[in-house]
Amino acid sequence: MKDMKFPIDIIWSDSDGKVVHIEKRLEPCISVFTCTSCSPSRNSQFVLDTVAGITQRLDVSVGIDIDFELVG
């Protein structure tokens, strides 16, 4: 998150697409010494970084299933 310039939400999901952990409105690091470290509370397969507020706007919560498509 060192080079991040704006707040984000982070969503972790398992291999079945079930949300296992969410971090909301993470702020950019001021310096490498004050950078917040975060990790899921359970094993996960995927992580999705989104604009801050999207989890609240779309009512994303731990335990729900999410579908996403990787586009190359």
SEMAR-395667 format. One record per atom (N, C-alpha, C, CB): residue number from 1; residue in one letter; x, y, z. Coordinates in nm, 2 decimals. Glycine has a CB too. Example, Ala and Ser with C-alpha at 12.3 -4.5 7.8 and 13.67 -1.06 7.14 Angstrom:
2
[1,"A",[1.32,-0.57,0.78]],
[1,"A",[1.23,-0.45,0.78]],
[1,"A",[1.32,-0.33,0.78]],
[1,"A",[1.13,-0.45,0.90]],
[2,"S",[1.28,-0.22,0.71]],
[2,"S",[1.37,-0.11,0.71]],
[2,"S",[1.29,0.00,0.79]],
[2,"S",[1.41,-0.06,0.57]],
***
This chain:
72
[1,"M",[0.08,-0.12,0.00]],
[1,"M",[0.00,0.00,0.00]],
[1,"M",[0.09,0.13,0.00]],
[1,"M",[-0.09,0.00,0.12]],
[2,"K",[0.22,0.11,-0.01]],
[2,"K",[0.31,0.22,-0.01]],
[2,"K",[0.28,0.33,-0.12]],
[2,"K",[0.45,0.17,-0.02]],
[3,"D",[0.25,0.28,-0.24]],
[3,"D",[0.23,0.38,-0.35]],
[3,"D",[0.09,0.42,-0.37]],
[3,"D",[0.29,0.32,-0.48]],
[4,"M",[0.00,0.37,-0.29]],
[4,"M",[-0.14,0.40,-0.30]],
[4,"M",[-0.16,0.56,-0.28]],
[4,"M",[-0.22,0.32,-0.20]],
[5,"K",[-0.25,0.61,-0.36]],
[5,"K",[-0.27,0.76,-0.35]],
[5,"K",[-0.41,0.79,-0.30]],
[5,"K",[-0.25,0.82,-0.49]],
[6,"F",[-0.50,0.70,-0.28]],
[6,"F",[-0.64,0.72,-0.24]],
[6,"F",[-0.69,0.61,-0.15]],
[6,"F",[-0.73,0.74,-0.36]],
[7,"P",[-0.79,0.63,-0.07]],
[7,"P",[-0.84,0.52,0.02]],
[7,"P",[-0.90,0.40,-0.07]],
[7,"P",[-0.95,0.57,0.11]],
[8,"I",[-0.89,0.28,-0.01]],
[8,"I",[-0.95,0.17,-0.08]],
[8,"I",[-1.02,0.07,0.02]],
[8,"I",[-0.84,0.09,-0.16]],
[9,"D",[-1.10,-0.01,-0.04]],
[9,"D",[-1.16,-0.13,0.03]],
[9,"D",[-1.09,-0.25,-0.02]],
[9,"D",[-1.32,-0.14,0.02]],
[10,"I",[-1.06,-0.35,0.06]],
[10,"I",[-1.00,-0.47,0.02]],
[10,"I",[-1.09,-0.59,0.06]],
[10,"I",[-0.86,-0.49,0.08]],
[11,"I",[-1.12,-0.68,-0.04]],
[11,"I",[-1.21,-0.79,-0.02]],
[11,"I",[-1.13,-0.92,-0.04]],
[11,"I",[-1.34,-0.78,-0.11]],
[12,"W",[-1.13,-1.01,0.06]],
[12,"W",[-1.07,-1.14,0.04]],
[12,"W",[-1.17,-1.24,0.03]],
[12,"W",[-0.97,-1.17,0.16]],
[13,"S",[-1.16,-1.34,-0.07]],
[13,"S",[-1.25,-1.45,-0.08]],
[13,"S",[-1.18,-1.58,-0.09]],
[13,"S",[-1.34,-1.43,-0.20]],
[14,"D",[-1.25,-1.69,-0.06]],
[14,"D",[-1.19,-1.82,-0.07]],
[14,"D",[-1.21,-1.87,-0.21]],
[14,"D",[-1.26,-1.92,0.03]],
[15,"S",[-1.17,-2.00,-0.23]],
[15,"S",[-1.17,-2.06,-0.37]],
[15,"S",[-1.31,-2.07,-0.42]],
[15,"S",[-1.10,-2.19,-0.37]],
[16,"D",[-1.41,-2.07,-0.34]],
[16,"D",[-1.55,-2.08,-0.38]],
[16,"D",[-1.61,-1.94,-0.41]],
[16,"D",[-1.63,-2.16,-0.28]],
[17,"G",[-1.54,-1.84,-0.38]],
[17,"G",[-1.59,-1.70,-0.40]],
[17,"G",[-1.67,-1.64,-0.28]],
[17,"G",[-1.69,-1.70,-0.52]],
[18,"K",[-1.66,-1.71,-0.17]],
[18,"K",[-1.72,-1.66,-0.04]],
[18,"K",[-1.63,-1.56,0.02]],
[18,"K",[-1.75,-1.78,0.05]],
[19,"V",[-1.68,-1.45,0.06]],
[19,"V",[-1.60,-1.34,0.12]],
[19,"V",[-1.56,-1.39,0.26]],
[19,"V",[-1.68,-1.21,0.13]],
[20,"V",[-1.43,-1.38,0.29]],
[20,"V",[-1.38,-1.43,0.42]],
[20,"V",[-1.33,-1.31,0.51]],
[20,"V",[-1.27,-1.53,0.40]],
[21,"H",[-1.30,-1.19,0.44]],
[21,"H",[-1.25,-1.08,0.52]],
[21,"H",[-1.27,-0.95,0.44]],
[21,"H",[-1.10,-1.11,0.56]],
[22,"I",[-1.29,-0.84,0.51]],
[22,"I",[-1.30,-0.71,0.44]],
[22,"I",[-1.23,-0.61,0.52]],
[22,"I",[-1.45,-0.67,0.42]],
[23,"E",[-1.15,-0.53,0.46]],
[23,"E",[-1.09,-0.41,0.52]],
[23,"E",[-1.15,-0.29,0.45]],
[23,"E",[-0.93,-0.41,0.51]],
[24,"K",[-1.21,-0.19,0.52]],
[24,"K",[-1.28,-0.08,0.46]],
[24,"K",[-1.20,0.05,0.48]],
[24,"K",[-1.42,-0.06,0.52]],
[25,"R",[-1.20,0.13,0.37]],
[25,"R",[-1.14,0.27,0.37]],
[25,"R",[-1.00,0.27,0.43]],
[25,"R",[-1.23,0.36,0.46]],
[26,"L",[-0.92,0.19,0.38]],
[26,"L",[-0.77,0.19,0.41]],
[26,"L",[-0.71,0.32,0.35]],
[26,"L",[-0.70,0.06,0.37]],
[27,"E",[-0.65,0.40,0.43]],
[27,"E",[-0.59,0.52,0.38]],
[27,"E",[-0.45,0.49,0.33]],
[27,"E",[-0.58,0.62,0.50]],
[28,"P",[-0.40,0.58,0.24]],
[28,"P",[-0.26,0.57,0.19]],
[28,"P",[-0.16,0.58,0.30]],
[28,"P",[-0.24,0.67,0.08]],
[29,"C",[-0.05,0.52,0.28]],
[29,"C",[0.06,0.53,0.38]],
[29,"C",[0.12,0.67,0.38]],
[29,"C",[0.17,0.42,0.36]],
[30,"I",[0.15,0.72,0.50]],
[30,"I",[0.22,0.85,0.51]],
[30,"I",[0.37,0.83,0.48]],
[30,"I",[0.19,0.92,0.65]],
[31,"S",[0.42,0.72,0.54]],
[31,"S",[0.56,0.68,0.51]],
[31,"S",[0.56,0.53,0.53]],
[31,"S",[0.66,0.76,0.61]],
[32,"V",[0.67,0.47,0.49]],
[32,"V",[0.69,0.32,0.51]],
[32,"V",[0.69,0.28,0.65]],
[32,"V",[0.82,0.28,0.44]],
[33,"F",[0.72,0.38,0.74]],
[33,"F",[0.72,0.35,0.89]],
[33,"F",[0.58,0.36,0.95]],
[33,"F",[0.81,0.44,0.96]],
[34,"T",[0.48,0.42,0.88]],
[34,"T",[0.35,0.43,0.93]],
[34,"T",[0.24,0.36,0.84]],
[34,"T",[0.31,0.58,0.95]],
[35,"C",[0.29,0.26,0.77]],
[35,"C",[0.20,0.19,0.68]],
[35,"C",[0.13,0.08,0.75]],
[35,"C",[0.28,0.14,0.56]],
[36,"T",[-0.01,0.08,0.73]],
[36,"T",[-0.09,-0.02,0.79]],
[36,"T",[-0.07,-0.16,0.72]],
[36,"T",[-0.24,0.02,0.79]],
[37,"S",[-0.06,-0.26,0.80]],
[37,"S",[-0.05,-0.40,0.74]],
[37,"S",[-0.18,-0.47,0.77]],
[37,"S",[0.07,-0.48,0.80]],
[38,"C",[-0.23,-0.54,0.67]],
[38,"C",[-0.36,-0.61,0.69]],
[38,"C",[-0.35,-0.74,0.62]],
[38,"C",[-0.48,-0.52,0.64]],
[39,"S",[-0.43,-0.84,0.68]],
[39,"S",[-0.43,-0.97,0.62]],
[39,"S",[-0.57,-1.03,0.66]],
[39,"S",[-0.31,-1.06,0.66]],
[40,"P",[-0.61,-1.13,0.58]],
[40,"P",[-0.74,-1.19,0.61]],
[40,"P",[-0.74,-1.27,0.74]],
[40,"P",[-0.79,-1.28,0.50]],
[41,"S",[-0.85,-1.28,0.81]],
[41,"S",[-0.86,-1.35,0.93]],
[41,"S",[-0.88,-1.50,0.91]],
[41,"S",[-0.98,-1.30,1.02]],
[42,"R",[-0.90,-1.54,0.78]],
[42,"R",[-0.91,-1.68,0.74]],
[42,"R",[-0.84,-1.70,0.61]],
[42,"R",[-1.06,-1.72,0.72]],
[43,"N",[-0.81,-1.83,0.57]],
[43,"N",[-0.75,-1.86,0.45]],
[43,"N",[-0.83,-1.80,0.33]],
[43,"N",[-0.72,-2.01,0.43]],
[44,"S",[-0.76,-1.75,0.23]],
[44,"S",[-0.82,-1.69,0.12]],
[44,"S",[-0.75,-1.73,-0.01]],
[44,"S",[-0.83,-1.54,0.13]],
[45,"Q",[-0.82,-1.72,-0.12]],
[45,"Q",[-0.76,-1.76,-0.25]],
[45,"Q",[-0.75,-1.63,-0.34]],
[45,"Q",[-0.85,-1.86,-0.33]],
[46,"F",[-0.84,-1.53,-0.32]],
[46,"F",[-0.84,-1.41,-0.40]],
[46,"F",[-0.84,-1.29,-0.32]],
[46,"F",[-0.96,-1.42,-0.50]],
[47,"V",[-0.79,-1.18,-0.37]],
[47,"V",[-0.80,-1.05,-0.30]],
[47,"V",[-0.84,-0.95,-0.41]],
[47,"V",[-0.67,-1.01,-0.23]],
[48,"L",[-0.93,-0.86,-0.38]],
[48,"L",[-0.98,-0.76,-0.47]],
[48,"L",[-0.97,-0.62,-0.40]],
[48,"L",[-1.13,-0.79,-0.51]],
[49,"D",[-0.89,-0.54,-0.46]],
[49,"D",[-0.87,-0.40,-0.41]],
[49,"D",[-0.97,-0.31,-0.49]],
[49,"D",[-0.73,-0.34,-0.43]],
[50,"T",[-1.05,-0.23,-0.42]],
[50,"T",[-1.16,-0.15,-0.49]],
[50,"T",[-1.15,-0.01,-0.43]],
[50,"T",[-1.30,-0.21,-0.47]],
[51,"V",[-1.22,0.08,-0.50]],
[51,"V",[-1.23,0.22,-0.44]],
[51,"V",[-1.30,0.21,-0.31]],
[51,"V",[-1.31,0.31,-0.54]],
[52,"A",[-1.26,0.30,-0.22]],
[52,"A",[-1.32,0.31,-0.09]],
[52,"A",[-1.47,0.33,-0.10]],
[52,"A",[-1.26,0.42,-0.01]],
[53,"G",[-1.55,0.26,-0.02]],
[53,"G",[-1.69,0.27,-0.01]],
[53,"G",[-1.77,0.18,-0.09]],
[53,"G",[-1.73,0.41,-0.05]],
[54,"I",[-1.70,0.10,-0.18]],
[54,"I",[-1.78,0.01,-0.27]],
[54,"I",[-1.84,-0.10,-0.19]],
[54,"I",[-1.68,-0.05,-0.38]],
[55,"T",[-1.77,-0.15,-0.08]],
[55,"T",[-1.83,-0.26,-0.01]],
[55,"T",[-1.96,-0.22,0.06]],
[55,"T",[-1.73,-0.31,0.10]],
[56,"Q",[-1.96,-0.09,0.11]],
[56,"Q",[-2.09,-0.04,0.17]],
[56,"Q",[-2.19,-0.02,0.06]],
[56,"Q",[-2.06,0.09,0.25]],
[57,"R",[-2.15,0.04,-0.05]],
[57,"R",[-2.25,0.08,-0.15]],
[57,"R",[-2.32,-0.05,-0.21]],
[57,"R",[-2.18,0.15,-0.26]],
[58,"L",[-2.24,-0.16,-0.23]],
[58,"L",[-2.29,-0.28,-0.28]],
[58,"L",[-2.33,-0.38,-0.18]],
[58,"L",[-2.19,-0.34,-0.38]],
[59,"D",[-2.32,-0.34,-0.05]],
[59,"D",[-2.36,-0.43,0.06]],
[59,"D",[-2.29,-0.56,0.07]],
[59,"D",[-2.51,-0.46,0.06]],
[60,"V",[-2.15,-0.55,0.04]],
[60,"V",[-2.07,-0.67,0.05]],
[60,"V",[-2.03,-0.69,0.20]],
[60,"V",[-1.93,-0.64,-0.03]],
[61,"S",[-2.05,-0.82,0.24]],
[61,"S",[-2.02,-0.85,0.38]],
[61,"S",[-1.96,-0.99,0.38]],
[61,"S",[-2.15,-0.85,0.46]],
[62,"V",[-1.89,-1.02,0.49]],
[62,"V",[-1.83,-1.15,0.51]],
[62,"V",[-1.94,-1.26,0.50]],
[62,"V",[-1.76,-1.16,0.65]],
[63,"G",[-1.91,-1.37,0.43]],
[63,"G",[-2.00,-1.48,0.42]],
[63,"G",[-2.08,-1.48,0.29]],
[63,"G",[-2.10,-1.48,0.53]],
[64,"I",[-2.09,-1.37,0.22]],
[64,"I",[-2.16,-1.37,0.09]],
[64,"I",[-2.07,-1.42,-0.02]],
[64,"I",[-2.22,-1.23,0.06]],
[65,"D",[-2.14,-1.47,-0.13]],
[65,"D",[-2.06,-1.52,-0.24]],
[65,"D",[-2.05,-1.40,-0.34]],
[65,"D",[-2.13,-1.64,-0.31]],
[66,"I",[-1.93,-1.39,-0.40]],
[66,"I",[-1.91,-1.29,-0.50]],
[66,"I",[-1.86,-1.36,-0.63]],
[66,"I",[-1.82,-1.17,-0.46]],
[67,"D",[-1.90,-1.31,-0.74]],
[67,"D",[-1.86,-1.36,-0.87]],
[67,"D",[-1.78,-1.25,-0.94]],
[67,"D",[-1.98,-1.41,-0.96]],
[68,"F",[-1.67,-1.28,-1.00]],
[68,"F",[-1.60,-1.18,-1.08]],
[68,"F",[-1.53,-1.26,-1.19]],
[68,"F",[-1.49,-1.10,-0.99]],
[69,"E",[-1.50,-1.18,-1.30]],
[69,"E",[-1.44,-1.24,-1.42]],
[69,"E",[-1.31,-1.17,-1.44]],
[69,"E",[-1.53,-1.23,-1.54]],
[70,"L",[-1.20,-1.25,-1.46]],
[70,"L",[-1.07,-1.19,-1.49]],
[70,"L",[-1.07,-1.16,-1.64]],
[70,"L",[-0.96,-1.29,-1.45]],
[71,"V",[-1.04,-1.04,-1.67]],
[71,"V",[-1.03,-1.00,-1.81]],
[71,"V",[-0.89,-0.96,-1.84]],
[71,"V",[-1.13,-0.88,-1.84]],
[72,"G",[-0.83,-1.02,-1.95]],
[72,"G",[-0.69,-0.99,-1.98]],
[72,"G",[-0.67,-0.88,-2.08]],
[72,"G",[-0.63,-1.11,-2.04]],
***
